[in-house]
């Protein structure tokens, strides 16, 4: 081969070599470290279920779905699904949403008599042209999909409601404290995020909402951009606490956008909390609790809250652990 032909051949091969490097030499494609995070230390067992899915090489969507189903079916968890504390009329209503790495979303609000609200939300995402179904419409859809109506009240939740009826005083912050006292490990709404082996993110959020709320009240948990948001190029975030305050600042979307512009997950969570303080003032914010968790595309995590005692449960290749969130106050 003469020199001219040699140079021409090398030139033709160069783009192919560059393609190999960019596709198979990408550090992310070789070194993705799966991770699952969720709100509150009580969700360690939910994380384990999600982790099991990732270790079976299932996608992040399946992991978060299976994960949040754990507290939904737990009668001792009085803030999610079966056994959740009812509204002021003694009716358990559930809210949930789910979002995958492609921007597909589904949510249900004020759903009654179905334990796994997250599964119905996924059905909305995968089997309808819509993204949200509410109340009777959500129940009708669930029944059409084969879900069975079940009584979500337990003896414990009925007893708590009857005790509340003696005064019927409704204060969102007092209610949060009552819930936290009644549930082992200081547990509330579950928000869960996962990064899988393929480097894809998904999230899910599920709750029975604020105890003794007005019938029909909906918080942040089923609202994409408030209780949950996923951007597969950047990261994901989810929330817990007094939902009205999370909705006020579009909390989860705010956090993802902060990560887009260079903040770490923890810094981004803190910036969302600070936004509420700037909007409503310190006096107001010292009376409510919100907490955020986030994960970026590289598997870095962070959390932050308004008040102390908020925790984040983590499961990765190192093992299971609980992180005590920093708080503004």
C-alpha positions, -999 to +999 in steps of 0.1 A: +000+000+000+015+034-010+014+064+013-016+081-003-038+049+000-027+044+036-037+079+046-070+076+028-077+043+046-069+057+080-092+087+073-121+064+065-116+044+097-113+075+119-151+082+122-157+045+131-131+047+158-146+078+172-180+061+172-166+032+192-151+055+218-182+076+222-206+047+224-187+019+242-161+040+259-186+063+276-179+060+313-216+061+322-223+030+300-197+010+318-198+024+353-234+031+361-240+024+398-277+017+404-292+035+434-326+038+451-336+066+475-369+073+493-383+097+518-382+087+555-362+059+571-393+038+575-391+031+538-359+010+541-379-021+533-395-004+503-360+004+490-350-033+494-379-043+472-369-017+446-333-028+448-343-064+441-358-053+408-327-034+398-305-064+407-327-085+383-318-060+356-353-045+355-358-008+347-360+020+372-397+023+365-404-012+377-381-006+407-400+024+420-434+009+413-426-023+432-410-002+459-439+021+467-463-009+467-447-021+499-460+007+522-492+009+502-501-027+513-488-022+549-517-017+574-493-003+600-483+025+577-509+051+584-498+076+557-500+054+526-525+031+511-542+004+532-545+017+568-540+053+558-556+079+580-590+091+566-603+125+558-627+143+582-656+122+569-638+090+577-630+082+541-595+071+530-586+088+497-553+081+479-531+101+457-502+088+436-481+095+405-453+079+385-429+091+359-403+073+338-371+083+319-390+091+287-412+117+303-442+094+305-465+103+334-496+091+351-514+102+383-546+095+403-561+118+428-588+113+455-590+076+447-611+055+470-612+017+478-581+007+458-550-002+478-523+003+451-529+038+439-494+037+422-505+008+400-536+027+389-514+057+382-491+035+361-522+023+343-532+059+335-497+064+320-496+033+299-532+026+289-548+060+284-541+092+264-544+112+297-520+119+325-544+124+355-577+108+366-596+120+397-621+107+422-649+086+407-633+086+373-601+072+387-621+045+405-640+036+374-608+032+354-593+011+381-623-013+382-622-015+344-586-026+346-594-054+370-586-038+404-608-049+433-626-025+457-614-030+492-621-013+525-589+007+533-598+015+569-582-006+597-591-008+633-562+014+641-571+041+616-607+041+626-597+045+663-575+074+654-603+091+635-628+086+663-603+101+687-599+131+664-636+136+662-638+144+699-623+179+691-624+179+652-596+205+653-578+207+620-543+221+618-520+208+591-488+210+611-504+194+642-517+166+619-482+160+606-469+157+641-497+133+650-489+111+620-452+110+629-459+100+664-482+072+654-459+057+628-428+038+637-396+054+623-411+088+617-426+079+584-449+099+560-457+100+523-434+079+502-415+094+474-390+071+457-364+076+430-342+051+412-313+050+388-309+017+369-280-002+352-288+016+319-284+050+335-321+057+334-341+074+361-377+070+373-398+080+403-430+073+421-450+090+449-479+076+469-499+089+499-532+089+517-527+126+521-531+149+551-551+131+579-586+145+586-584+168+555-615+182+538-630+156+515-615+160+481-583+177+492-553+170+470-517+177+480-485+177+460-479+139+458-499+132+426-488+164+409-460+161+384-436+189+390-446+194+426-444+160+444-423+144+417-402+152+387-378+133+365-355+146+337-334+118+324-306+142+313-303+159+346-318+141+376-350+136+397-366+149+428-395+141+451-411+156+482-429+150+515-446+171+541-473+197+539-483+194+502-498+228+499-463+243+505-446+220+480-472+229+453-467+266+460-431+264+447-434+235+422-408+219+445-395+189+426-393+207+392-376+236+409-350+212+423-343+195+390-339+229+373-314+239+400-294+208+392-296+216+355-278+249+363-250+233+383-262+228+419-256+195+436-287+175+447-283+187+483-278+223+472-308+221+449-331+207+476-319+235+499-326+261+473-363+249+470-367+252+507-352+287+507-376+297+479-406+290+502-390+310+530-385+339+507-421+337+495-439+331+528-414+343+555-397+326+584-425+329+609-449+310+585-423+284+575-414+275+611-449+261+615-448+237+585-426+209+574-415+200+539-386+177+529-370+170+496-347+143+482-329+143+448-306+122+427-286+134+397-278+115+365-245+103+380-261+088+411-252+116+435-279+122+461-290+149+485-318+159+508-330+190+528-360+201+549-375+231+566-376+215+601-354+188+617-360+151+618-366+145+581-346+114+568-338+099+535-334+061+530-307+050+506-300+016+490-270+010+467-242-014+461-227-004+495-258-014+513-288+002+531-285+033+552-304+063+564-293+099+560-304+126+584-313+156+563-300+190+571-327+216+579-331+253+576-345+257+611 
